[in-house]
Amino acid sequence: MLITTTNSLEGYKINDYLGVVSGETIIGANVFKDFFASITDIVGGRSAAYERVLREAKATAMTEMEMQARSFGANAIVGIDLDYETIRDGMLMVTASGTAVKVEKL
């Protein structure tokens, strides 16, 4: 499956637009991660625990979006948009959306 944030794929022709697809995930960071992240925030630096959680959430949302596109018969997704939201303390939501398309190589 070809996936891109652009609206076209160089070297490919879009033959059919199949519809908007999306994947969402809500993930919580546990108390220990929160505690160590707050220490990192105080002393400076990056919070590896939160970065891992964000990467995991993004991967899950992208996988769900790709599965939905495959169910539409797509072989590519264009115009991908990723959104990150904080729902409440320690709860993160990641949404991936795009347009499922059928493409052929030129």
N, C-alpha and C positions, 0 to 999 in steps of 0.2 A: 504494500500500500504506500503510495506516494503521499506525503503530507507536507504542506507548505503554508507559510503565512501570506504568501503572495496570492494574487488572484488568477495567476496563470502559471503554467509550467513550461519553461523553455525546452523546446524540442518535442513537445507534446501538443496534440490538438484535443480540446475538450469537445466531446461529442454529445454529452447529455448532462444536464444539471438535475440531480436526483432529490435535492432538498437539503435543508439545514439539519445538521447532526450535532449532538452535544454529549458531553460526559461530565458528570459532577462527582465530587467527593468531598466529604466533610471528615476531617481527621483531627483528633485531639492529641495534644502533647501531654504526657503524664506529669505528675507532680515533681518527680525527680528532674526531668528535663527542664521544667519551668524554673526550678530552684537553681540549677547550674547555669541556665541561660541568664537568670537575673544577676548571678555573680559575674558572668562574662560581660553583661551590660554595664555593671558598675566599674570593673577594671578595664574595660575596653576590649576590643577584638570582636571576632565573629562567633556566633553561636552555632557550632557544628550540629548540635542536637536539632535545632529548629531548621537548619538547612537541609538535614536529612529528611525531616518530616515534610518539608515543602517539596523536595524532589519526589518523595514517595507519593504525595497527593497529586502532583502534576502527572506522574507516570500513570496512576490509576485513572485519572480523568481522561487522559489521551487514549488509553486502552479502551475505555468504555465508548468514547467517541468513534474510534476505529471499528469496534465491533458493530456499532449501529450503522456505520457507513457500509460495511460488508453486507449487512442484512438488507440494505437498499440495492445491492448489486454494484456498488462503487469499487473502483480500483485506485481512487485518489481522493484527497480532501484538500480543498483550496481555501484561502482566506481564514486560516486558523487564528483564533483570538483566545488568549488565556487571561482569565480574571482571578484575582486572589482577594479574598475577603476574610476579615475576622468576624466570626459570629458572636462569640463571647470569649471570656478569658480561656485561653488555651485551645479554642476550637477554631480551626481554619477551614475555609471552603475554597476549593479550586474548581473552576469551570473552564472547560475547553469546548469551543464551538467552531464550526466551519461549514462549508458547503461540500456535500458529497457529489462527486462527478465521475463520469466514465471518460477515460482518456485513451488515446492511442498515440504511439510514437510516430513522429514524422519521418 
